[in-house]
Structures are given as structure tokens and as C-alpha cells.
Amino acid sequence: MAAQATGGSTAVGTARVVTCLADVSISPEMRFTTGIAEFDNVLGGGLVRGSVVLIGGEPGIGKSTLLLQAAGLLGKRGVSVLYVCGEESPQQVRSRADRVGASDGISLLPEVDVSSVEATALAERPQVVIVDSIQALFDPGLDGASGSVGQVRATAARLVRMAKTHEITLIVVGHVTKDGTIAGPRVLEHMVDTVLYFEGDSDHTFRIVRAVKNRFGSVSEIGIFEMGECGLAEVPQPSGVLLAQRVGGVAGSAVMAAMEGSRPLLVEVQALVTPSYGQVPRRLAVGIDTSRVLQVLAILERRADVALGTHDVYVSVAGGVRVTEPAVDLPLALALASAHRERELPHDRLAFGEIGLTGEVRAVPHASARLREASRMGFTCAMGPSKCEAGSTGIEYCGVGSIRSALEDVLG
């Protein structure tokens, strides 16, 4: 019998039977693939039954297209999918589905009332529910317009509870704010199991899906796609595609061996240095955090006598890719020094490594994987930290201890 709390407060709930963690069984079929290898890689091997995935990105970047393609492939394999379209008419969804070849095997629900969505899902019992988008739904029992903080929190909580209780895999599309984060309360990202971000530039054909949270896999995994007339196509070997248009014999270009999750990726870091004609030199960066560019510029001037205080500096990662790891420091410094001295870097050499404020080149993880990818792409030499376990990768490795010695080695 439940005990009554003192002072007229709410009564204590009824005690429940606890379960020993070691006795909890795990189904071997708890995960299933979508049929899109790049998407499955980001998810950690596929969708997990009863999990909730939140995917956000800029308008028109391809969120709905990717999910519609995945829904079509799931439907063709006998997985029941309910697609809730809260922002588009059924005719608009059908038109896009025909374009990407995903019209069969999908049940469509044009609805914005979350109570109706929940009731329909419980009646139909689909294996996967896709909601596009969470900001379009509303709870009729609450005040506030669709997309408000209270509505987003309440509708998301109802859908998550439904998914967990009935083991329905839920994929939710979320709008993003002008700074790129998912709109609504921050608790939204805590409520779900996986958070994916769609990155890319409308001026480039490449799209990157990046995992920033994943309870069933590793974070920072990426999937790379190319936008075409028939939807999003997978890019299984992105290094070759990203370097395909690299031009030789030009100063200010350095190739970096980056790591995106467990995947090595070769990208081109470009720099342009010109005399400044204003009182304050310009510092513009695309694909690299501006604060990291400013730090590398300060290190170059203080530790390597590369004075750029009176020059405008422009930095870009070719292909629309964004690099966030510290290993970009060394190739960025090499590209900047090369552009400043107007001397090209060796075309068959790449670099990776973090630079400390004292000018030392510090070790970064996964050196062997980076070098194996470089060897596979035809590079013969790599520069990186001296204290780095390069292993046997079939590529000449040049370890450097400081940024000054690195510049002396490649630029003299």
C-alpha cells in the first residue's frame, strides 16, 4: 500500500519490481540497416529498434530527401514506415519521392496534431516513424504556437515515450537556428538517442551527415553524399573526389590527413595571403574555425618569424568540408607560410599535427590510419609529429618537433 506523505503533499508512488541488469536480454536483431551504407555508418551500423534519431540542418540541404530515400529502401525490404509530413502536402512529398525512386512501401500521414500522430502510430504499429518536422507539430492541450519552446518539448516527449514503450524506431527532423544549432530547447538533444547534423554548402554538391551524439555508436562519424538530380548519392571514396580538382604548382595549398570518426579523409587546405590596404587586416576562414586560424597566425609570427600582421589572410578547406580537429594546425601553418613566401609545397606530401603555443608539433591519434589512406591515394611522403606511432604503412614519414623545423624542411 502506498504511504501518504506528510503535510498534505502528493502521495508516494507504488513500488515496482526491479530487474537485475545481468538478466536483461538483448535481441540479436535489435539493429537493422537502412540500405544506405553511408547513413548506416553514421548511425553506428544501422537503426536500433525503439531508438530516437534527431537530424538537423539548413533548409533545403537534403534532410527530407535523405530520409525519403531511406524510407523507400526500408519499404522495399518489408519494413513498415510511417512518414508524417507536417510541412508539405502529400502531393509535394509524392513528387520528391518519384524523383528519388522511393514511392513504394511508405504510408503517408499529413498531420500536425501530435495526439493524432501518436494514435495513428499505435493503431498502424509501423516499425519506423519519420516526423518532418518536430517544429511543425503541436499538442492541443498546451498553449503556444507550433515551434515554441513549450510545444517542442511536449511533442518530443510524447513521441519519445511512444517510441520507447512500443519499440518503434523514431526519426525526427529538426530546424536549425542561424548559428547552426537545432532550434528549440536544448533538452531536445538530451531526450533523443542520436543527434545528426547535415552539413554542406548550397554552392557545393557535397553533403556531410555528422553524428554529434550516439548512444549506440561512436560520435563524430560522418557520411558523405553528393546531391544530384535523383537525390543524394553516396560517395564511398571521398578522398579521391575531394582531391580530384587539386591544382599543382601553386603556393598556398597543403593536403591534410584528417580523421572523421573512424574514417581517414584527405582534404586540401588552401591559403591566400595578400598585402592589406586597410587599417585592420582581414581574417576570413571557410571550413576551419576562425579562432584556430588566428592562433596559428600568432604562433607563426612568434615562433617561426612569419610576419603576417600587415597582410589579409583567407583560408578555405576545398570542397565545402569542415575540419574541426587540432590536427589541421600543421597543414594550415604550411599553407599560410607557403602563400606568404610564394613557394609551393611538395605535391606528393601531406601533413597532420597539432601545434602548441610554444611552437612544438604535438602528437594526434590514429596516425597509422591517416598514413594508410595517404598511401592508398598515391602520396609518397607525410609530415607529422615526431612523437607519433606511424607504424608500417609503406609511406615515407618525416617527423618534426616544431613548426620552425617543419617550415625549414619544406620551404628552406
N, C-alpha and C positions, 0 to 999 in steps of 0.2 A: 504493500500500500504506500502511495506517495506521501511523504511527510509535508506538513503545512509549514511554510516559512513564517517566522515571527514578524510582528509589526504590520500585518495585512499585506505583505508583498506577495509576489507570484509564487505559486507552489512549486516545489522541486519536481522535476520530471521523473518519469518512471525509469527504473534501472533496466538496462538491456543486457543481453548475453554477450560476453566478449569472445573474440576468436584469437587463438594463438597464431601468430604470424607465420610460423613454420608450417601450419596446417592449411594455409591458403593455397589453393591450387591455381596454376597458371595454364591457360589453354594454349596449346601449341599453334592454334590458328587465330591468335588474338590480333595478328597484324596481316594486312592484305595490301597488295600493291595497286597503284592507280593505272599502271600501264605506261606512264611517262617516267622514264628512268631518272632524268634529272630532278624531277619533282619528288620522286621516291627517295632519292639520295638526300635531299634537304630534310625530308621528314624522318630520316634515320632508318629507311628501309621500307617505308610504306605507311599507310594509315593504321592506327590502332583502334580496335573496336571500343566504343564508348569514350573516345578521346575528343577533345575540342581544339580545333585549329583556328587561329585568328590570322588573317592575311591582310596587310595594308599596303597602300601605295598611292602614288599620284593618280589623279583622274586620267583615264584613257591609256594607262601604261600597260594594261593587259590582264588585270586580275580576273575579271569576268570571263575573258577569253580562255585563260588557262584552266579555270575551274570547269567551264563548259566542256572543254576538250577532255579533261579528266573524267567528268560525269559521263560523257559519251562512251569512253573506253570502258568504264566500270559497267555501264548498262549493257554493252555488248557481251560482257563476260558474265552476265547474270546477276550482278549486284544491283539491288533496287536503290534508286536515287530519287530523292525529292528535292527539286530546285525551287526555292522560294524567291521570287523576283518582286522585290518591293519598290524598285525604282524604274523598271522598264515594263512595257506592255508585253503580253505573250507574243505578239507579232514581232516585236523587236528582238526578243530572245530567240524566236524561231529563225529569223533572218540570220543572226550571228551563228546559230547552231548549224544551219545549212552551209554557211561559208566554211566552217571548220570541220564539217562532216560529223556532227555529233547530235543528230536529231533523234535517233532511236534509243529506246531504253530509259528515257528520262521522264519522270512525272513532274509537271509544272504547276506551281501554286502562286498565282498573283495575289498576294495578301500582305498587309502591313500590320494587322492586329495580331499581336504575339499570342493571345489566347486562342485565336483561330488556327494559327500555325502549330501550336502545341497540340490542340485537339486533333488536327488533321494528321500530324505525325504519329500520334498514339493510335489513331484509327487505321492508318495505312501501314504502320510499322516498317518504314524503309530502313535499309542498313546505313545509308548515308543521307544526311540532310545538309544542303548548301543554302545559306542565307545571304542574300545580296541586296541590301547590306544591313548591318545592325543599326545604323543610324536612321534607317527608313522605318523600322518597327516602332510600335508604341504599345504601352499597356493601358487599356481603357480604364483601369481602376486607379490610375495616377494622374495628377495634374502635370501640365507641361507638354510642350510640343515634341514631336519626334526629333531625336538627335540631342535633346537636352541631357545634362549630366544624370539627372534622376531617372529619366526614361531609359537611357543606355544601360545604366547599372541594373535596373529592374528587369528589362527584357533579356539582357545577357544572363542574369542569374536564373531566370525561368528556363531558358534554353539549356544552360549548363546542367541544371538539376535534372531536366528531362533526359539529356544525353547520358549522364552518369547512372541514372536509375534504370533506364531501359536499354543500356548498351547500344546506343545509336551514335554513330560517328558524326560529329557536327563540324562543319567548316563555315566560318563566318567571315564575311568581307567587312573591313573597317575603313572609313575615310581617314585621311591624314590631315594634319594642320599644316600651316605654311612652313613650319620648321621641320616637317617630315615625320613627326610622331603621330601615332594613331589618336584621332580625335575622341574626346570623351574622358571619363575618369580614368586615372592611372590604374585603378583597381581592376579595370577590364583585362589588362595583360596578366594580372596575378590570378584571375579566375580561370584562365584557359590553360591547356597543357602545352601548346606550341604557339609561338608567335613568329610569323614570317613577314618579311618586308620585301616588297617589289621595288627594285632599284633600276634606274636607267634614265636615259635622256630621250625625249621625243625626237631629237635630231639624229639619234643613232638607232640602228636596228637591234642592238643587243639589249636584252633584259636579264637582270640577275635577281633571283629569289634567294634571300639570305635568311637563315634561321638565327634569331637572337635569343630564343628560349625554346627548349625542347626537353620535356620530361622523359621522353622515350628515345633520345638520341643525343648526339653531340651538337653543340651550338657552333655558330659561325660557318656551318656547311652552306654551300651555295649551289644553285642550279643555274646554268646559263642557257638562255634561249635567244632565238633570232626571230623578230617579228616579220612575217611575210603576208602575202595576200590570203593565204589559207590558215592564218592563225600563227601560233607560236611553234617554232621548230626547235628541237633540241640541238645543242652544239656539244657533241661528245668530246671533241679535242679543241678546246678554246684557245690554247696557247698558240697553235698554228694560225688560227683565224685572227687573233689579236695582233700577231706579228707579221701578217701577210703583207701589209702595206707599209712596213718599215722601210725607210729610205736610207741608204748608206752614204758615207762621205759627207755627213752633215754634223756640225758641232751641236752639243746640247741634247744628245739622245743617249740614254742608257737603258739597258734591259735589266729588269728586276725579276728575281725568282721569289714570288710571293706564295704564301700559304693561305688558302681559304678553307678553313676547317681542316679536313684531312687531305685536301686536294692541292697539289702544287700547280701554280699558274704563272706563266711568263707574261709580263706586261712591259710596255715601253713607257719610260718616264721621260718626258720632254721638258726642256727649259729654254727660255729665251731671255737674254739679258741685254738691255739697251740703255744708253745714257738717259738720265731723267732730265726733263726740261721744266719740271715743276719744283716747288719748294719742298714738297713731301714725295719721295719716290713711291711708286705704286707697287703693291704686292698682291698679285692675283693667283689663285690656285684652283684647279678643277680636278677632282678625283683624289686630292690629298688635303688633309686638314690644314688650314692656313696657319694655325699656331705651330704646327710641326715645321712648316716651311720657314717661318720666322726664326725658330730655334736653330735650324740647320744653317741659316744665313748668319746668325750670330756666332755659331761655332766656327764656320769657315773664316770669318773675319778675324776672330780672336785667336784661333788655334792653327790656322793654315795660311794666314796672310792673304786671303782672298777678299779684297775690299769691294763690297757691293753697296755701300751706303749711299752712293750717288747714282745708282742705276735702278731702273724699273725692272722688276722680275716677274715673269709669267711662267707658271708651272702647270703641266697637264699630264694626266695619265691617258694615253691614246686609247680610243675605243669606247669611252664612256664608263670604264671600270673605276670603282672607288677602292683605294687601298688604305687600310686603317692600321696595319700592324707596324711596329717600330722598325722592322727590317727594311723599310723603304728609305731610311736615313742615308745609308751609304750610296745607293744608286742616285738618290736625289742630289747629294753633295757632288757626286761625279758629274752629273748632268749640268749642274749650275756652274761648276768650275770649267767644264768644257765649253759651255756657251760664253762664259766671261773671257776666256783666253782664245776663243775661236779655234779650238783644236779638237778634232773628232776623237772619240774613244775607239778602241779596237772593236771592230764589227762583230767578232766572234766571241766576245767576252761579256759576261753578265755579272751582276753583283747583288749582294744582300748583306745586311748587318745594321745593328743599331749603333748610333754614335752618342756617347756620353758627353756631358757638358765640359769635361776636361779634354775632349778630343779623341778619346780611346774608342776603338771599334769593339763593341760588345757582342757576345755570342747570342744567337737566336735559335729556337728549336727547329727540328725537322730539317737539318742541313742535308742529310743524305737524300731525302725525298726531293728537295729542291734541285740537287745536283743530278739526280737521275732524270728528272724532267728536262733539265738543260741538255744533258747528253742525248736524250731521245730527240730533241729538237735540233740537233746538229751543232750545238755550241762546244767549243774545244777547251775553253778556259773559263774559270769562275773566280771571282774575288769575294772574300768574306772575312769574318773574324778569325784571328789566328788561333784562338781558343775555341775551336769548333770541331766536333767529331764528323769529319767529312765521309769517312768510310771509303770503300772501294766502289767507285761509280763510273770509272772509265773516262774521267774528265780531269784535266789539269786544274788543281786547286791552289790558288795563291792566297795565303792567309796574311792579313795585315793587322797591326796592332793599333794604329792611329790613323786619323784622316789625313794627316800630313804625309805619312809614308804611302798611303793609298794614292794620293794625287801625284807624288813623285814617281810612283811606279807606272802609272798610265799616261801621265801628261808631261813628265820630266820636270 
